[in-house]
Amino acid sequence: MNLTNKVLFGMALGIAVGLFFNLSGLNAAGSFINEYIVNGLFHTIGKLFVNALKMLVVPLVFFSLICGVCGIGNIKTLGRVGSKSFVLYMLTTAVAIAVAITVAALSGIGKGMNQVTDATFTGKDAPPLTDVLINIVPTNPINAMASGDMLPLIFFSIILGISILMVGEKAKKVIDSAEVANEIMMKMVGIIMAVAPYAVFALIAKSMADLGLDLLAQLAGYVLVLVGVLMLHLFITLMFVLKVFSGLSPMIFLKKIRGAQIFAFSTASSNATIPVTLRTVTKRMGVNNSVGSFTVPFGATINMDGTAIMQGVATVFIANVYNVDLGIVGYLTVILMSVLASIGTAGVPGVGLIMLSMVFYQVGLPIEGIGLILGVDRLMDMIRTAVNVSGDAVVSSIVAKSEGKMDINVFNDPDAGVIDTSEFMHIDTTTRK
């Protein structure tokens, strides 16, 4: 089995084990399974893996972006890549939430539902657009790196790359060093991915053991509509956009993105999945690093297709539960708010609820309504993160193809970029004295 199939096997086994623990009652609070297996062993293994991925994000984005900017070699081309990426990300997000609102409104989910909940959720006011724009430029780039703020990190890395380009030949050693550092970081990604099947098993088993099926049954209408729209966006909208704008095969794309989707599903974090997504688009799909190193971290920061879909469906659901008629103006406000909020919101687990509270506040829906969907949000977060990551890869492929920065032979080769775990046991001794 190759690594992707091993990860798939780990995910399937994790679902089975987790549901068994939940449905059999073995995961009851205070039990041995709950204390030492689910919240002990599984939690520890899963957390270690996610932390290892997050550990790579900042240095990988930093060195990769510098190499990418220097690889493009032309500031005008860089501007084109950035503009195309931004427009495509905003377009797909706007389409995603518009479709979500339409489908949810037609389905009538939440009407006549008299459900109460003890869950509470503290809302958060939407930050002014001026603050979002101002915070893109870091006052302290080291602090931005330490806190993992993606937009300031991207901005600083791009400016640094442009400055290195402007210095010219004297900076060649700096570029060479950055390329070596980037290659080292990609090796680290491979090492961590080699243990992924076991980590994915632990992550999924814990989630399923905690969630079970009861909550899904209680909110069946909301869950079915949300998952349905997410799948519609992934398999229809994104694949249509990929085919129309790049001419690439959606079938090949879906096969190659599968590994990154599993990682995104397991971690529920676009940022934590950046190392895997970047490796997938460059090594598996043939996107040149000069493009992928820009579009992937940029997309993980501003591309929130899956989250936007959740906001659309949840807004209609809660509005129906509380018998609030938002009207056309209200729904247009939801679309605009969701697109704007996605620009300044980090790709970390649970951030969708924070964004949703901003939307509810803006259209006058009760923030406490979020408590109704809190129970299933973790599972929904996992699914929508997989959709977000797929959108990042679609835009990366389209932009790279339009710029002539894509190796079609690599894209069409089913074995391109497949990880052989044995290679990480090999140490190159040719440079040792």
Secondary structure, DSSP 8 states (H G I E B T S, - for coil): --HHHHHHHHHHHHHHHHHHHHHTTTT-TTSHIIIIIIIIIIHHHHHHHHHHHHHHHHHHHHHHHHHHHHHH--HHHHHHHHHHHHHHHHHHHHHHHHHHHHHHHHHTTTTT----------------HHHHHHTTS-S-HHHHHHHT-HHHHHHHHHHHHHHHHHHGGGGHHHHHHHHHHHHHHHHHHHHHHTTHHHHHHHHHHHHHHHHTTHHHHHTHHHHHHHHHHHHHIIIIIHHHHHHHHH---HHHHHHHHHHHHHHHHHH--TTTTHHHHHHIIIIIS-B-HHHHHHHHHHHHHH--HHHHHHHHHHHHHHHHHTT---HHHHHHHHHHHHHHHHHT----TTHHHHHHHHHHHHHT--GGGGGGTHHHHHHHHHHHHHHHHHHHHHHHHHHHHHTT-B-HHHHH-TTTT---GGGGG----TT--
